[in-house]
Amino acid sequence: MAEQLKKPENMNALAHRIASLGYHPVPIQVGRKGPTFANWQNYIATPENIDRDFPATGVVIGCLHDNLGCIDIDVYDADVSKLIADEFRSRFPAALERVGQAPKTAFVFRLPETAYTVSNTGKYSHGGKEGQVEIRTKTGQMVVYGKHPDTKLPYTWPAGDLWETPIDALPMIGEWEVEEFRDWAEEALMDWAGVKTAEQPQQAMIIDFGSYSNGNDGPPSEAAIRDALSYITPHCPHDEWVEVLMALHDYYNGSAAGLSVAQDWSSPHSTYDPKEVASKWKSFKGDGVSYTTLFHHAKMSGADLSELARKHRPQPAVEAMSRQVPAPSVQIDLSNGQPVQQPKVEKPVTDYPTEYDMFDGASLPRRQWLYGTHYLRGFVSVMASAGGIGKTSLQIVEALAMVTGKPLLGEVVHETCKVWIINLEDPLEEMQRRIIAAMQHYNIKPEDVRGRLFVDAGRDFSLTFAAQTRDGVIPNEALVDHLIKKIPEREIGMTFIDPFVGAHQVSENDNGAVNDVVAQIRRVADETNSGMGLVHHIRKGNGEDANVDSIRGAGSLIGAARAARVINKITEDEAVRLGVSEKEASGIFRVDDGKANLAPPTHAAVYRKMIGEQIPNGEWVGVAIEYKMPDEWAGMTTEVTNNILRQIDNGLQNQDGEEYFSKNVQAKERWVGNLITSYPFDKAEDHKSQAQAKIILDRWFKEGLLIEETYRSEKRRKDVKGVFTTGRVGEQYVG
């Protein structure tokens, strides 16, 4: 992108450029770190507004955090700041870095459509220097271009400029990933400060008149405005009365609804004149006093702003859930124009305990498996993995297998059905690339899929089954009812939700809260008799393979699932050690059955591999395919094995005297594995690599078929170790 875009020549052009790339610039006065005009959180950077508010010089450019997240490493110790920054780069190498006042630094990334809030680390100090990592998402802004008010030097972007990077090119970092980094940074700061107990980050007060001009909070609710107004008497001095009206005017943007509030508040005054209030209201030009002044006057009149904050703290999760369900269609009685009242059906309550009387096993219905031993109707399944291995691509191929009835990955498709893929992390265009690449690789035609595959993704779609608030966990029953209606209507047999963390807003470490979320999903599976597949993340390990206990969050998720798989990446070195050739060693991963309590466990390891598929637009896209690891014992018949053993006993006969093979690969031509790698197998696919030869030799040594003994080497004129056999095999040797 840097080669295609010319650097903007001034601040006005710069604001136009970053707006065209998907960011939301906001003007800031020189010498400040944030906007000072009222209602700046709702500023819209239209071309006309940019030309009006961003001169060529003498302005600082900020960017709203509604789609741009920021990790602000506010650490004054250079070594610690570098340590934390290096860790962030290692996790998210595509994020951009912005430096304002070194050694402090900040990184920016893309936020999902449904933004989240992650608390900052505590604030620590050591040797007179302070340090904290701030997480800025959802609301507020950050300076991206202009001069720092303290250093008087321009903000810089060491690893790529914002003006040359579209918002879509930034990595989208999920809430759980930010939380993991925050926790790591907390521990690093604690080690630096020499403390053992984490500091609790200072929570910004919602109802704090100072915070609205400099903080990271959105506007208060109307209920909070009215509550604060109730503390202020309309019998106050005239100047104060005008200020209150101006604050209301700012909050309501001069609307008629705001004027009505101003009239109601002013009316108890003995000289109240509605015309005077209306005249004042119309005279305000929208500058000077902001709505935060209202809270100042409320505080001066005895209001406890902390209590107001607690009482009126917004619950955006609940509000967002209410917007996720389409408005229901209402039947109208044409005779009277009124909605038809639907009778409410109550489920009968049976008496219990219930006596057991089923003894005819043959009459019991069979479990309705959809795919392999992973997905079945009426139950929830889980697939977990670290990021970037291939779980989403694997899910897509499995979905296409169920849609077409073809065993694309070698696993049984028990029932061909319609599938719904919900991706709450990637944009729809990315999902379309992956689906088209998979269809192309597996030669699946549009007519094989059309009407049978449903896809909703990322920025255009949100799904929240429950949210955790100060009042507890609130289930999104309207959403569940909607899904219970729509899934059977579309005859969908399997629904995938990726990732699970995007489908709720509760603490992952709260078993009760997670159980409430899963209960909603299980209800959908049960009442629609369809399968529900949840794709989840695993905790970052210490180089060890992940298992079911590595799955992030509370154990109630796994307890509720009827099948769980864990994906582990096979590194290229590991693959080579397992006998894979170096050119095929990349992109391999293993899929382990972590829990399959309705089916026998899979004994053989299942491997998949990511390969590149070039789609018609010229891009290369990853596709998951079936992969079988090389069998080091293929072709190792009794005859072949004994032939190799005889050659080992014969040793190396040459003019320098008798020599025997060495166990060490460093011996080069004397390495005993050469006899295996050079053996003339009948089938070309049975030829062994060096890694496979090592596996075979290790087994033979462990079983005692080979031993290492010392012999006198005339060539070297000293005693050396050689490999000898202890006999021959009479049956085919199997691994």
Secondary structure, 3 states (H helix, E strand, C coil): CCCCCCCCCCHHHHHHHHHHCCCCEEEECCCCCCCCCCCHHHCCCCHHHHHHHCCCCCCEEEEECCCEEEEEEEECCHHHHHHHHHHHHHHCCCCEEEECCCCCEEEEEECCCCCCCCCCCCCEEECCEEEEEEEECCCCEEEEECECCCCCCECECCCCCHHHCCHHHCCECCHHHHHHHHHHHHHHHHHHHCCCCCCCCCCCCCCCCCHHHHCCCCCCCHHHHHHHHCCCCCCCCHHHHHHHHHHHHHHCCCCHHHHHHHHHHHCCCCCCCHHHHHHHHHHCCCCCCCCHHHHHHHHHCCCCHHHHHHHHCCCHHHHHHHCCCCCCCCCEECCCCEECCCCCCCCCCCCCCCCCCCCCHHHCCCCCEEECCCEECCCEEEEEECCCCCHHHHHHHHHHHHHHCCCCCCCCECCCCEEEEEECCCCHHHHHHHHHHHHHHCCCCHHHHCCCEEEEEHHHCCCCCEEEECCEEEECHHHHHHHHHHHHHCCEEEEEEECHHHHCECCCCCHHHHHHHHHHHHHHHHHHCCEEEEEEEECCCCCCCCCHHHECCCCHHHHHCCEEEEEEECCHHHHHHCCCCHHHCCCEEEEEEEEECCCCCCCCCEEEEEEEEECCCCCEEEEEEEECCCCCCCCCCHHHHHHHHHHHHHCEEECCEEECCECCHHHHHHECCHHHHCCCCCCHHHCCCHHHHHHHHHHHHHHCCEEEEEEEECCCCEEEEEEEECCCCCCCCCC
